[in-house]
């Protein structure tokens, strides 16, 4: 794999692990559930960036280009619904004053939506899905 691909995979795993650590810290005040949404979205961003770089040597300039890549590449389009959920939830967590995310909602983002993106990208890269 290309060095840039490996870099994106490293950052994706780091962000994934940070989201997991935030979920393990339930005594934090205020509760960090919205930050889980932000961090797990950026983990997904780096997984997608790794795939797009490895496959096409494409470095998306913005979220729209990346989303287009997810939706239109047959190898990863299957996870586009999960990617969209992560993108939209991460956006609202960052920019909406009234956005609230429960602990269970944060867990679902990580354990369902993110894992779908992670597994699909790793499969498209010819790698096993991480076990965690």
Secondary structure as UniProt FT lines:
FT   HELIX           3..24
FT   TURN            26..27
FT   HELIX           33..56
FT   HELIX           63..72
FT   TURN            74..76
FT   HELIX           77..79
FT   HELIX           80..95
FT   TURN            97..98
FT   HELIX           103..108
FT   HELIX           109..114
FT   HELIX           115..124
FT   TURN            125..126
//
